[in-house]
Amino acid sequence: MLRLYGVDEPAVQARLAELARTANRRRRGSGWWNEYGGVLADTYRDFIELEAAASSVRTYQSQMIPALLQTPDYARALTVAGRRWKRPEEIEQFVTVRLIRPAPAHGR
């Protein structure tokens, strides 16, 4: 792929290959969110991972309460309204993720 894009320098190829290996290891990493892989889309897991690595997060939400301020009942109502999950245990797992996400113990 690198040759296709005209990256011919061995040092640059080696550095990009190492970055790819690091990204793949991280994707299979040990973040707390991986426990919930059955109910999380890859994009949401990626978002949570980036959020956990960030030094600050700024959001603007005009249509729902931000995650830091959500109660379990509110998070559950949002999850049920999304209609992605049907089984009660899936709903509860996703609600758990929504409530764990902002917790300081998880690298924030």
C-alpha positions as CSV (number, residue, x, y, z in Angstrom):
1,M,0.0,0.0,0.0
2,L,2.8,2.4,0.9
3,R,4.5,1.8,-2.5
4,L,1.1,2.5,-4.2
5,Y,1.1,5.9,-2.5
6,G,4.7,6.5,-3.4
7,V,6.2,6.1,0.0
8,D,9.6,4.7,-1.0
9,E,11.8,5.7,2.0
10,P,12.5,2.6,4.2
11,A,12.6,4.7,7.4
12,V,9.2,6.2,6.6
13,Q,7.8,2.8,5.7
14,A,9.1,1.3,8.9
15,R,7.6,4.2,11.0
16,L,4.2,3.9,9.3
17,A,4.2,0.1,9.7
18,E,5.0,0.5,13.4
19,L,2.1,3.0,13.8
20,A,-0.2,0.5,12.1
21,R,0.9,-2.3,14.5
22,T,0.4,0.0,17.5
23,A,-3.1,0.9,16.3
24,N,-4.0,-2.7,15.8
25,R,-2.7,-3.6,19.3
26,R,-4.7,-0.7,20.8
27,R,-7.8,-1.9,19.0
28,R,-7.5,-5.2,20.7
29,G,-6.4,-3.5,23.9
30,S,-7.4,-3.8,27.4
31,G,-9.7,-0.8,27.8
32,W,-12.7,-1.2,30.1
33,W,-15.0,-0.7,27.1
34,N,-13.9,-4.0,25.5
35,E,-15.9,-5.9,28.1
36,Y,-19.0,-4.5,26.4
37,G,-18.0,-5.3,22.8
38,G,-21.2,-7.3,22.3
39,V,-23.4,-4.2,22.6
40,L,-21.0,-1.5,21.2
41,A,-20.5,-0.6,17.6
42,D,-16.9,-0.3,16.5
43,T,-17.3,3.4,16.0
44,Y,-18.6,4.0,19.5
45,R,-15.8,1.9,21.0
46,D,-13.4,4.1,18.9
47,F,-15.0,7.2,20.3
48,I,-14.8,6.0,23.9
49,E,-11.1,5.1,23.4
50,L,-10.3,8.5,22.0
51,E,-12.3,10.2,24.7
52,A,-10.3,8.2,27.4
53,A,-7.0,9.3,25.8
54,A,-8.0,13.0,25.6
55,S,-6.8,15.6,28.0
56,S,-10.0,17.5,27.7
57,V,-13.4,17.2,26.0
58,R,-15.8,19.9,25.0
59,T,-19.3,19.2,23.8
60,Y,-22.4,21.1,22.8
61,Q,-25.6,19.2,23.0
62,S,-28.9,20.9,22.3
63,Q,-31.1,17.9,22.2
64,M,-30.0,15.7,25.1
65,I,-28.4,16.0,28.5
66,P,-24.6,15.5,28.3
67,A,-23.3,12.1,29.5
68,L,-21.8,13.6,32.7
69,L,-25.2,14.7,33.9
70,Q,-27.3,11.7,32.8
71,T,-29.1,9.6,35.4
72,P,-29.5,5.8,35.0
73,D,-33.2,6.3,34.1
74,Y,-32.5,9.0,31.5
75,A,-29.7,6.9,29.9
76,R,-32.1,3.9,29.9
77,A,-34.8,6.0,28.2
78,L,-32.4,7.1,25.5
79,T,-31.2,3.6,25.0
80,V,-34.7,2.2,24.7
81,A,-35.8,5.0,22.3
82,G,-32.8,4.2,20.1
83,R,-34.4,0.8,19.4
84,R,-31.1,-0.9,18.6
85,W,-31.3,-3.2,21.5
86,K,-34.3,-5.4,22.2
87,R,-33.2,-7.7,25.0
88,P,-33.2,-6.2,28.6
89,E,-29.7,-7.5,29.3
90,E,-28.3,-5.6,26.2
91,I,-30.1,-2.5,27.3
92,E,-28.7,-2.7,30.8
93,Q,-25.2,-3.3,29.4
94,F,-25.4,-0.3,27.2
95,V,-26.8,1.9,30.0
96,T,-23.8,0.7,32.2
97,V,-21.4,1.9,29.4
98,R,-23.1,5.3,29.2
99,L,-22.8,5.7,33.0
100,I,-19.2,4.4,33.3
101,R,-17.9,6.5,30.4
102,P,-17.5,9.8,32.3
103,A,-16.2,8.2,35.5
104,P,-12.8,9.7,36.6
105,A,-11.5,6.1,37.4
106,H,-11.4,5.4,33.7
107,G,-8.7,7.8,32.8
108,R,-10.5,11.1,32.7
